[in-house]
Amino acid sequence: MAPEAKSAGRPLEASSDVVAAIDEIDGRSHLVIADIARDDAWIAMSTPGTVALNEYR
């Protein structure tokens, strides 16, 4: 994580609604996190690169 990271987007003018789901992209499983209140506000990571919450300590 960058110590002085800044948002790449514009400030939120309305409330956000963030959700996560496992989805298939190009035939592979991905964890997708999205703000469904905004267009194009999402990120995806291949599931082998993610950590299950019960394994995170």
Secondary structure as UniProt FT lines:
FT   TURN            3..4
FT   STRAND          18..25
FT   TURN            26..27
FT   STRAND          28..35
FT   TURN            36..37
FT   TURN            39..40
FT   STRAND          42..46
FT   HELIX           47..49
FT   HELIX           53..55
//
